[in-house]
């Protein structure tokens, strides 16, 4: 994990249980005698997230109805930390600042990236989603925790920025966790593989991390989703310093880089991340020369 990730050294279950006593109901003992939780249990995962958010980020109220995507906090924090590094190294400026505005494309009901980005770096967030119920729940989380996060419904299901990024807006970055699968059947097969790895059998497999249709799959899968995002992002080349998206499948990078070059991207970065045995990455791109990005950021922060 990123060296500044608060979860880089694993889970301090004693401290987490002190912050959220109900986590104790989900603690099990591993074969090596160490405490853990059953990561195949959706309720245990959600409670662990609640404890992590309360203990490390002072988020007192965080909850999700059954069926909504429950993102792992440590991995999401890694994306935010590495994006912060990219912005800092690119500009040489302090981007832990309340004037840094960031867009989370497809925030979901969890509002996880805006929560972490605000708590870690005091960023201002716009969070969008196409699902009205997710937008309603995300707004409630922002209000209940008194977070200055603007949550908007994307009323154009095939758009990413259109209708969200206004003509007068300047954003320092965007981030996104795109749907991975290209069909419901593919999502179910992926669930069965995960369940088999956790429990050794696929019968009755369910998504321990949850997820609604728009969160898990779309036509064209991850490749199609990010490719369309790239094409639309070129129309906002003068308003966004850096665009980015998680990329789960490494094999998609070659095609996406080709799309970026054809779209006119000047800078393309692949940032690798690792959480335990899981390796992930995000793709970042910009249509501005570095000198212009730095000048724009200086204007925003002054």
N, C-alpha and C positions, 0 to 999 in steps of 0.2 A: 504494500500500500504506500501511498504518498507519505513521506516522513512526518508531515504535519497533521495527518489524519488522526483524529482523536481515538480511532478504533484500531490503529495499527498494531497494538499489542494485545488484541483480543478483547474478550468481555470480562470485566470485573463483576461477576455475578453478585458478590456480597454488596458492593456499592450500588449496583443497579436495583437490587431488592430493597435496599434502604430507601432509595428514591421512589420505588414503586413496589410496595409490599406484595401486591397480588401476583407479581412475577414468580414468587416462591412456589405457587401452585403448579408451575410448568417446569420447574427445575428437575432434571434427572441426573443420574450419575453415569458417566461413561465407563467403559471397561478399564480405562487407566485410572479411574477414581476421581477424575476431574468433573466439575459440574458443567452441565450444558442444558439444552432444551431439545425437544423432538422437532427437528426442522421440517418434518412432514406434516406437522399439525398447524393449520392456519391460525388458530387461536393463540398458540404459543408464539408464532412469528409476529403476530400483531402486538401481543403484549410485550415482547422483546423490543419492538420498535418504539412503543410507548415509553418504555423504561429508558431507552437510549436517548430519545428526544427530550425527555424530562431531565435526565441526569446531566447530559452533555450540552444541551442547547436551551434549557429552561423553557421548554414547551410543555405547559401543564395540561393542555387539552388537545388530544389527537386521537381520532377514531375513524374507522371505516366500516360501512355496512358490508355484510357478507357478499362476496362476488366481485368486489372492486380490487384492483391490482394493489398489492401490499409490497412496496419496494423495499429492498434491503438498505438500511440507512448507511452502513459503511461504504458500500460500493457507490452509492449516489454522492456521498461526501467526497469520494475520490475524484469523481468527474469535476465537481466544483473546485476542488483544490488545484487540479491540473489546469483547468480553464483559467483560474486566477494566475497561475504561473505563466501561461501562454501570454496573457494580456500584459503582465508585468515585464516579462522578458522582451516582449515586442516593443513596448513603449518606454521602458525605463522609468515609469511613473508609478506612484502609489495608487493601485486600483482597489484598495480596501477603503471604499469611500461611498458615502450616501448618494453622490451624484452620478455614480455608475449605474446606468439603466440597462437591464437585461430582460430578454423575452424567453419564457419557457413555452415552447410549442408542444401542446398536448400535455398539459400539467397533470391531468387526472384528478380524482377526488382527494388524493393524498397530499397534493401541493408540496411535494417533498423537496424539489430543487429550489423553489423560492424560499421555503423555510430555511434550508441550509445556507443558501447564498446570502440571505439577509443576516442570519445569526453569525456566520463566519466572517463576512466581509462588508456587512452593512450595505449591500447592494439594494437598489430599488428594482422591483420586479413587476413586469406585466406577465400574467399567466393566462394562456388561452386553452380552450378545449372545445371540441365539437359536440360533446355530450352534455345536455342541459342539466342532468342530475349531478354529474361530476362538477360542473361549474357551481351549482348551488352548494354542494358540500365543501368545495374548496373555499368559496366565499365565507362560509360559516367558520371554517378553521382560521382564516385570516382575521375575521372579526373577533372570535372568541379569544384569540391570543394577541389581539391588538397589534397585528402586523401590517405595515404599510405596503400591502401587496394588492395590485389591481388585477382582479380576475374577470376575464371577458369570455363570452361564448363566441366561438368562430362559427358564424352563421353560413359560411360558404364551405361545405364539407370537403371540397377538392382544393381548398386554398390553405396556405400556411401563414402568410403575412398580410395578404389582401384583406382589408377590413379591420385588421388589428394594428398594423403600423400606419400611423397617420402621416400626412404629407409633411408636417412640421417636426416629426419625431427624429431623434438621433439615438440609436442604441449602440452600446459598446459591444454587446455580444448577444447571440441567441444560443440556446441549447435545446436538446430534444432527445427523448428516448422513443425511437420509432417502433411501430409494430413489427415483429420479427417474421411472422408466418404469412403465407400467401392464401391460406384458406382455414376454415374451421377444422377440417380434417387434419391438416398439418399441425394446428395448435394442439389438438387432442393427442396426436401421435407424440408430440414433444412432451406433453404432460405425462404420458405413459412412460417415456424414457426416464424422465426425472423421478417418477414414482418408483420405477424399477431400481434406479440407483440408490434411492433412499431406503426402500423396503424390500427389494429383492423380488418383487412381483408387480405386474401391471394391472391385474384384475381390480376393477373398481377405482382406477386411478383418477385423481382429481388434482386440481391446481392448488397446491399448498400456498402459493403466493397470490392466488386469485387472478382476476382479470376479466374484463368484459370484452365483447367482440372487437370494438374499435381500439382497445388497448393491446390486443394480441395478434390480430391479423388484418390484412387489407389486400386488395388486388395488387399483385406484383410483389407482395412481401416487402421486406426491408429495402431491397435494392430498388424497387419501383418507387417506394415512398420517398427515399432520400434523393433519388434521381429527380423526381418531380419537385422536391424542395429546392434542389440546386437550381433548376431552371427558373423557378419563381424568384429565387433570391437575387438573381441577376437584375431584376427590376427594382431592387432596393439597395443597389450597390453603393449609392451615395449616402445611405441612411444608417447602415450597419457596418461597424468596423470589422467584426468577425462573426461569421456564421459557424455553427457546429452541430454535430449529431453523433450520438453513440452509434457504433457499428459492431454488431454482434458477430457477424460472419466475415472473417478476414478475406475470404475469396471475393467479396463484393468490392473491395477497395480499388482494384484495377479498373473496373468499369466505371466506378464513381469518379476516380481521378480523370479518366478520359472525358467524362461528362463535364467536369469542372473546367478542364482546359478549353473545351469547345465553348463553354459558357463565358469564358474570358476571365476566370479567376487568376489573380496575380500571385497570390500566396496560397499554398496548400500544405497543411500539416496533418500528420497522423500521430496522435499521442497515445502511446501504449500504457495500459494500466494492468494491475494484477491484484486480485483479492484471493489469497490462498492459492488453490490450484486453478482458479478461474482466471483466464486472461481475457481482457477486453480492451477496447480502444475507442477513441472518438476521432472523427474527421473534422477538421476546421479549415475554413477557406475565407479569403478576403478578395474583394475586387479593387481595393485601394492600395496605392503604394505605401510603404511603411512610413515615409516622411509625412504623408497626408494623414495617416491614422494617428500618428503622434501629435500632429498639430490639432486635429479634431479633439483628441482626448484632453489636451492641454486647455482648450477652450471650454470643454465641458466641466473640468475640475476647478477652474479659476473662479 
